[in-house]
Amino acid sequence: MPDSPGPTTGHTHPGAASCTPVRISPLDHWTSPDTTPCWMVTLHTRKPDGCCGTHSFVQWAPTRTQAVTAAAVRAQSPTAIRHRRGAHLDLPSPD
């Protein structure tokens, strides 16, 4: 699969040693009719009280980077924000 060297982005969750890296994994058993890869993208969230969590998205995209970008855009929708009860995304800074 293009742009798929491993299961994580390699970024650590800022300020929270107990949290794992943002995870993105190819879902090899799901393919679209045009063979676009399917990815499970798990983004970190943080509530105002400092508690961290995750919000996961299944995303169709040609590359890992495009999947993360698309998931971050979807995560900004009112429905997604309501789903995570107002927790903010805690995205890693770009390299």
Residue, then its C-alpha position, 0 to 999 in steps of 0.5 A: m500500500p502506498d505510504s504505509p510503513g507502519p501502524t503509527t504516525g510516529h508522533t507522540h501525544p504532547g504532554a501526556a506520557s501515558c497516551t499512545p501515538v496517533r494510530i493509523s492502520p490499513l484495513d486490508h480486508w476493505t477495498s473500494p470498487d476503485t481499490t482505494p485503501c481503507w484506513m482506521v485513523t484514531l485521533h487523540t482528544r483532550k477535555p477541558d479538565g485535561c483527561c485524554g481520549t480518542h476518536s476513531f474514523v474509518q477513512w477511504a484515501p490513497t495514502r496515510t497522510q490523506a487519511v489523517t487529513a480527511a479524518a481531522v476534517r471530519a472530526q471538526s463537524p458538529t456531529a463529531i464534536r457532539h459525539r466526543r462531548g466537546a473534547h478538543l482534538d489534540l493533534p500532533s504538530p507536523d515534523 
